[in-house]
Amino acid sequence: MASFTAIYDACVLYPAPLRDFLLRLAQTELFRARWTEEIHREWMGAVLRDRPDLSLAQIERTRRLMDEAVPDCLVTGHEPLVEALRLPDPGDRHVLAAAIHCQADVIVNPKRRDFPATVLDRYGIEAQHPDEFACHIIELDQDAVREAFRRQRAALRNPPRSALELLEILRRQGLISTAERLRGVADLI
């Protein structure tokens, strides 16, 4: 069983390549990945706003597949905590409430200022950029991360991508150190 829990905020569940990589990391079972229905609504709304070529049915399918791919991913029962929490953006309180409720160790979000350490420290939670988070997972088990990345690349068929092409995509999405670490073993992927 995983020894720590991470809440994935909506902004790491869209764009798709970042979401796919983080979901495949969750499947390594090195940690427990969690999110909420409200987090789903946020990332899905962003996709529908940015990608009018996609239908709600397509996005709902992705949501269902995410929930199936990561057992026990949905946090519920956190709602009563929301009103008592204070963050720079009140719209982020539900994420912190979920993290507190499920005793998460980490909130994965690229904007650490949204979750100040002065607030999170009270609950023993840390905010981590997805690149920092992925690098920590690499430190736990580089082989498991390499296999997760290999599975992600193998699933890409339209269009297929080389390992280096996919690493470049992840680098452009902010996983700079992660891409660099995996680049060193790209010939094995």
Secondary structure, DSSP 8 states (H G I E B T S, - for coil): --S-EEEE-GGGS-SHHHHHHHHHHHTTTSSEEEB-HHHHHHHHHHHHHH-TTS-HHHHHHHHHHHHHHSTT-B--S-GGGGGG---SSGGGHHHHHHHHHTT-SEEE-S-GGGS-HHHHGGGT-EEE-HHHHHHHHHHH-HHHHHHHHHHHHHH--SS---HHHHHHHHHHTT-HHHHHHHHTTGGG-
